[in-house]
């Protein structure tokens, strides 16, 4: 019968620890989620008509991963797909119906506040 080295005994004790098992499972889930996100982002870049491995496609892929956002992909007047980052309803960019950035003028801000007060639930 072979004797276990001190390293092997130490690793056996660590691997039997339930806290170690929990942290290992959490780490593996994070890796899996990261890989799933990268695959999804690469699919979105391909949908925009770019190769994620080179040039503009690689830059788009980095932009998606950095912001954890999505591409707008609305059809533009030129017939191409919009590659701006989308936000708000349906992940469209601000040019194609995404999230509003709010009123610009003092009059518009006052009107927005009046509507807020008027329509606030009582």
C-alpha positions as CSV (number, residue, x, y, z in Angstrom):
1,X,0.0,0.0,0.0
2,X,1.4,3.4,-1.1
3,X,1.8,6.1,1.5
4,X,0.3,9.5,0.8
5,X,2.7,12.4,0.7
6,X,2.1,15.3,3.0
7,X,1.0,17.3,0.0
8,X,-1.6,14.7,-1.0
9,X,-2.9,14.5,2.6
10,X,-3.2,18.3,2.7
11,X,-5.1,18.4,-0.7
12,X,-7.4,15.6,0.4
13,X,-8.3,17.6,3.5
14,X,-8.9,20.8,1.5
15,X,-11.1,19.0,-1.1
16,X,-13.2,17.4,1.7
17,X,-13.9,20.9,3.1
18,X,-17.5,21.9,2.3
19,X,-16.6,25.6,2.1
20,X,-13.9,24.8,-0.5
21,X,-16.5,22.8,-2.5
22,X,-19.0,25.7,-2.3
23,X,-16.3,28.3,-3.5
24,X,-15.1,25.9,-6.2
25,X,-18.7,25.5,-7.5
26,X,-19.2,29.3,-7.5
27,X,-16.0,29.8,-9.3
28,X,-16.9,27.3,-12.0
29,X,-20.3,28.9,-12.4
30,X,-18.7,32.3,-12.9
31,X,-16.4,30.9,-15.6
32,X,-19.3,29.2,-17.3
33,X,-21.3,32.5,-17.3
34,X,-18.3,34.4,-18.6
35,X,-17.9,31.9,-21.5
36,X,-21.6,32.1,-22.3
37,X,-21.5,35.9,-22.3
38,X,-18.5,35.9,-24.7
39,X,-20.3,33.4,-27.0
40,X,-23.4,35.5,-27.0
41,X,-21.5,38.7,-27.7
42,X,-19.6,37.1,-30.6
43,X,-23.0,36.0,-32.0
44,X,-24.3,39.6,-31.8
45,X,-21.1,40.9,-33.6
46,X,-21.6,38.3,-36.4
47,X,-25.3,39.4,-36.6
48,X,-24.0,42.9,-37.3
49,X,-22.0,41.5,-40.2
50,X,-18.5,41.6,-38.7
51,X,-16.0,38.9,-37.9
52,X,-15.3,39.0,-34.1
53,X,-11.7,37.9,-34.7
54,X,-10.5,40.8,-36.7
55,X,-10.6,44.6,-37.0
56,X,-13.9,46.3,-36.3
57,X,-15.6,43.1,-35.2
58,X,-13.0,42.7,-32.4
59,X,-13.5,46.3,-31.3
60,X,-17.3,45.8,-31.2
61,X,-16.8,42.6,-29.2
62,X,-14.6,44.4,-26.7
63,X,-17.2,47.3,-26.4
64,X,-20.0,44.8,-25.7
65,X,-18.0,42.9,-23.1
66,X,-16.7,46.1,-21.4
67,X,-20.2,47.7,-21.0
68,X,-22.2,44.4,-20.7
69,X,-24.6,46.0,-23.1
70,X,-26.0,45.0,-26.5
71,X,-25.8,46.4,-30.0
72,X,-28.8,48.3,-31.3
73,X,-28.9,46.4,-34.7
74,X,-31.7,48.6,-36.1
75,X,-31.8,48.9,-39.9
76,X,-30.3,52.3,-40.9
77,X,-31.2,54.4,-43.9
78,X,-28.2,53.0,-45.7
79,X,-29.6,49.5,-45.2
80,X,-26.8,48.5,-42.8
81,X,-27.3,47.6,-39.2
82,X,-26.7,50.2,-36.4
83,X,-23.8,49.1,-34.3
84,X,-24.3,51.7,-31.5
85,X,-24.7,50.4,-28.0
86,X,-28.4,50.0,-27.2
87,X,-30.1,50.8,-24.0
88,X,-33.6,51.1,-22.6
89,X,-36.6,49.4,-24.2
90,X,-35.6,46.6,-26.6
91,X,-31.9,47.5,-26.4
92,X,-32.2,50.2,-29.1
93,X,-29.8,53.1,-29.2
94,X,-31.0,56.7,-28.5
95,X,-31.3,57.3,-32.3
96,X,-33.6,54.3,-32.8
97,X,-36.0,54.6,-29.8
98,X,-33.8,53.7,-26.8
99,X,-33.8,55.3,-23.4
100,X,-34.5,59.0,-23.3
101,X,-32.0,61.3,-21.7
102,X,-34.7,63.7,-20.4
103,X,-35.8,67.2,-21.1
104,X,-33.1,69.7,-22.1
105,X,-34.7,73.1,-21.5
106,X,-35.9,74.7,-18.2
107,X,-39.4,74.8,-19.7
108,X,-39.3,71.1,-20.5
109,X,-38.0,70.2,-17.0
110,X,-40.8,72.3,-15.4
111,X,-43.4,70.5,-17.6
112,X,-41.9,67.1,-16.6
113,X,-42.1,68.0,-12.9
114,X,-45.7,69.2,-13.3
115,X,-46.6,65.9,-14.9
116,X,-44.8,63.9,-12.2
117,X,-46.7,65.7,-9.4
118,X,-50.0,65.5,-11.3
119,X,-49.7,61.8,-12.1
120,X,-48.1,60.6,-8.8
121,X,-50.3,58.0,-7.1
122,X,-51.9,59.3,-3.9
